[in-house]
Amino acid sequence: MSERTVSSPQAHPAATAAFPGATAITVLDVYDWVAPDGLPGGSAHVHLASTEGYVVASGAGRLQTLGERGYAETPLRPGDCLWFTPGTIHRLVNEGDLRLFVVMQNAGLPEHGDAVLTFPPEILADPDAYARAATLPSPEPASSPKAVAAAARKRAGLAVEGYLALRERVLESGPGALDDFYAAALRLTGQRADDWRDRWRAGALATAELTGDHLDEIGAGVAGHLDAAGLWRIERPAEERSYGMCGRLTTYPAARAVRAG
C-alpha cells in the first residue's frame, strides 16, 4: 500500500458531489444569428485554463479555430466528438439546427470568468469597456426577454468582428499574431487566478485525490467508499434556456443533484 492515509469516503465532500471528473455538462443549441461575415453562429472566445469537449447531437456546422497552427475549420456532424485545450480561440458556425453536448473541464472556472471574448483591441484594453460589452442584462422581470436576446446578439456580433480581424492578422503573419490577444486576455483575468486556484483545489484536484484514497482503500481491503455508494440525479431544468456565448444553454449544475439511491 502507498504512504497515503486511508480516509473515509467523506474526505472530499466537494468532490463527491461533483459531476464525474469535476466536469460540467451542458446542452448547447448554437445560435443561428447571422454574424458580420454573413455566417450564422455564436461568439468567438478562448478559455484560459479549461479544456472543452463537444459531442455533436444533431444538425450540422463547423468549428473555426485559431491557435499554434494558425487557422483551421473542422466540420461538425452528428456523432462527432472533439475537444480543444486552453488557448484555442474558437467559433461555432451553425449550418442547420446544430446541437451539441458540451463537456467542460474544471467546473466552476468557466462559470467564473475562464473565457475571454475576442472583442476588438480597444475594448480588450479597457476592463470597464470589456465588462460592459460582455455582461448581459439580468434575466429578471426588469429586463424583457427581448432585451436580453438583443444584448446577447450584439455581444456575439462584436466578438466575431474582433475575431475576423484577428484571423486576418494570423493568416497574414502566422500564429504569432495571437500574442497581443493573449496578453490582453491575461491582463483582464490575472486577478482571478487565486479564486480559480481555490475552485480547482475544491473541485478537480479534490476529485483526483479522492480516487487515490479509493485506491488506497482497495489496496488495504477496506470497503469504505463502496459502502457509501449511491446514485445522484439532476432533473431536466424547467427554466428557460440561458444565453451563452455560443448559443442557448440547458445546464445541469451539480449543485442541483439529489441522491436517488
C-alpha positions in Angstrom: 0.0 0.0 0.0 1.2 3.5 -0.7 2.1 6.0 2.1 -1.2 7.9 1.6 -3.6 7.8 4.5 -6.7 5.7 4.1 -9.5 8.1 4.6 -13.3 8.0 4.8 -15.4 8.5 1.6 -16.4 11.9 3.0 -12.8 13.2 2.9 -13.5 15.4 0.0 -17.2 16.4 0.2 -17.0 18.9 -2.7 -15.5 16.1 -4.9 -18.1 13.5 -4.0 -20.9 15.9 -5.0 -19.2 16.9 -8.3 -20.2 15.6 -11.8 -17.8 12.8 -12.8 -14.2 14.1 -13.0 -15.3 17.6 -11.8 -16.5 18.4 -15.3 -19.7 20.3 -16.3 -22.2 19.2 -18.9 -24.4 21.4 -21.0 -26.7 21.0 -23.9 -25.9 23.8 -26.4 -28.3 24.9 -29.2 -26.0 27.1 -31.3 -27.2 30.5 -32.3 -28.5 30.9 -35.9 -27.8 34.7 -35.7 -26.0 36.0 -38.8 -22.6 37.5 -37.9 -20.8 40.4 -39.7 -19.3 38.0 -42.2 -22.7 36.5 -43.1 -22.3 33.2 -41.3 -24.8 32.1 -38.6 -23.4 31.1 -35.2 -22.0 32.1 -31.9 -19.4 34.3 -30.3 -15.7 33.7 -30.7 -13.8 33.3 -27.5 -11.0 31.5 -25.7 -10.7 29.5 -22.4 -7.6 30.2 -20.4 -7.4 27.2 -18.1 -10.0 24.6 -19.2 -10.3 22.0 -22.0 -13.7 21.9 -23.7 -15.2 18.9 -25.4 -18.1 18.6 -27.9 -20.3 15.7 -28.9 -22.5 16.6 -31.8 -26.1 15.5 -31.1 -27.8 16.8 -34.2 -27.6 19.2 -37.1 -24.6 20.4 -38.9 -22.0 23.1 -38.7 -18.3 24.0 -38.4 -15.8 24.8 -35.7 -13.4 27.6 -36.6 -10.2 27.8 -34.5 -7.1 29.9 -34.1 -4.1 28.5 -32.3 -0.5 27.5 -32.6 -1.1 26.0 -36.0 -2.9 29.1 -37.3 -6.5 29.0 -38.7 -8.5 25.8 -39.2 -12.0 24.7 -39.8 -13.4 21.4 -38.6 -16.8 20.1 -39.9 -19.4 19.0 -37.3 -21.8 16.2 -38.0 -23.9 14.0 -35.7 -21.8 11.6 -33.6 -18.6 13.6 -34.0 -16.6 14.1 -30.8 -13.8 16.6 -30.4 -12.1 18.7 -27.8 -9.6 21.5 -27.6 -7.2 22.8 -25.0 -6.8 26.2 -23.3 -5.7 28.9 -25.6 -7.7 27.7 -28.6 -9.8 30.5 -29.9 -13.0 29.0 -31.3 -16.1 30.0 -33.1 -19.1 27.8 -33.9 -20.9 28.1 -37.3 -24.4 26.8 -37.4 -25.3 25.2 -40.8 -28.6 23.9 -39.6 -30.1 23.1 -36.2 -26.7 22.4 -34.6 -27.0 21.0 -31.1 -24.0 19.8 -29.0 -23.4 18.2 -25.7 -20.6 20.2 -24.1 -18.3 18.7 -21.5 -16.2 21.3 -19.8 -13.1 20.7 -17.6 -12.8 22.4 -14.2 -16.5 23.0 -13.5 -16.6 26.3 -11.7 -13.8 28.0 -13.6 -15.5 28.8 -16.9 -18.6 29.9 -14.9 -16.4 32.4 -13.1 -14.6 34.1 -16.0 -12.3 31.5 -17.6 -13.3 32.8 -21.0 -12.4 35.9 -22.9 -14.4 37.1 -25.9 -12.5 38.2 -29.0 -13.7 41.8 -28.9 -11.7 44.5 -30.9 -8.4 45.5 -29.3 -9.7 48.8 -27.9 -12.3 47.0 -25.8 -9.9 44.4 -24.6 -7.6 47.1 -23.5 -10.2 48.7 -21.2 -11.5 46.4 -18.4 -14.6 48.6 -17.9 -15.4 48.6 -21.6 -14.9 44.9 -21.7 -17.2 44.3 -18.8 -19.9 46.4 -20.3 -19.7 44.6 -23.7 -19.5 41.1 -22.1 -22.2 41.4 -19.5 -25.9 40.6 -20.4 -28.9 42.2 -18.6 -30.1 40.1 -15.7 -33.0 37.8 -16.8 -35.3 39.3 -14.2 -38.7 40.8 -14.8 -37.0 44.2 -15.0 -35.3 43.1 -18.3 -37.5 41.8 -21.0 -36.5 38.6 -22.8 -36.2 40.6 -26.0 -33.7 42.9 -24.3 -31.6 40.0 -23.1 -31.6 38.4 -26.5 -30.7 41.7 -28.2 -27.8 42.2 -25.9 -26.5 38.6 -26.4 -26.8 39.1 -30.2 -24.9 42.4 -30.0 -22.2 40.7 -27.9 -21.8 37.9 -30.4 -21.5 40.2 -33.3 -18.9 42.3 -31.6 -16.9 39.2 -30.7 -17.0 37.9 -34.3 -16.0 41.4 -35.5 -12.8 41.3 -33.4 -12.3 37.6 -34.3 -12.4 38.3 -38.0 -9.7 41.0 -37.7 -7.6 38.7 -35.5 -8.0 35.8 -38.0 -6.8 38.1 -40.8 -3.7 39.0 -38.9 -3.0 35.3 -38.3 -3.4 34.5 -42.0 -1.1 37.3 -42.9 1.6 36.9 -40.2 1.2 33.5 -38.6 0.2 32.4 -35.1 2.5 35.0 -33.5 -0.2 37.5 -34.3 -2.2 36.0 -31.4 0.3 37.2 -28.8 -1.3 40.6 -28.3 -4.7 39.0 -27.8 -3.4 36.5 -25.3 -1.6 39.3 -23.4 -4.8 41.3 -23.2 -6.8 38.2 -22.0 -4.3 37.7 -19.2 -4.5 41.3 -18.1 -8.2 41.1 -18.0 -8.3 37.9 -15.9 -5.0 37.7 -13.9 -6.5 38.9 -10.7 -8.9 36.0 -10.7 -6.1 33.3 -10.6 -6.2 32.9 -6.8 -10.0 32.4 -6.8 -9.7 29.9 -9.7 -7.0 28.0 -7.8 -9.3 27.7 -4.8 -12.1 26.4 -7.0 -9.7 23.9 -8.7 -8.5 22.6 -5.4 -12.0 22.1 -4.1 -13.2 20.5 -7.4 -10.9 18.9 -10.0 -7.9 18.4 -7.7 -10.1 17.0 -4.8 -11.8 14.6 -7.2 -8.4 13.3 -8.4 -7.2 12.9 -4.9 -10.4 11.1 -3.9 -9.6 8.4 -6.5 -6.2 8.0 -4.8 -8.0 7.5 -1.5 -10.2 4.9 -3.1 -7.2 3.0 -4.5 -5.6 3.1 -1.0 -8.8 1.6 0.5 -8.9 -1.1 -2.2 -5.3 -2.0 -1.6 -5.9 -2.2 2.2 -9.1 -4.3 1.7 -11.2 -1.5 3.2 -14.7 -1.2 1.7 -15.4 2.3 3.0 -16.2 4.1 -0.3 -18.1 1.1 -1.6 -20.4 1.1 1.4 -21.2 4.7 0.7 -22.1 4.1 -3.0 -25.1 6.0 -4.3 -27.0 7.3 -7.3 -27.3 11.0 -8.0 -29.8 12.7 -10.3 -30.4 16.1 -11.8 -33.9 16.7 -13.1 -34.2 18.3 -16.5 -34.1 22.0 -15.9 -37.6 23.6 -16.2 -36.5 27.2 -16.6 -35.9 28.9 -19.9 -32.6 28.2 -21.6 -30.0 30.9 -20.8 -28.0 32.9 -23.3 -24.4 31.7 -23.6 -21.5 32.8 -25.7 -22.2 30.3 -28.5 -25.9 29.6 -28.1 -28.9 28.8 -25.8 -27.8 26.7 -22.9 -29.5 24.0 -20.9 -27.2 23.5 -17.9 -27.1 20.6 -15.4 -25.3 22.1 -12.4 -24.1 19.5 -9.9 -25.4 21.7 -7.1 -28.9 20.6 -8.0 -28.1 16.9 -7.8 -30.2 14.9 -5.3 -29.3 11.5 -4.0 -31.6 8.9 -5.6 -30.2 5.8 -4.3 
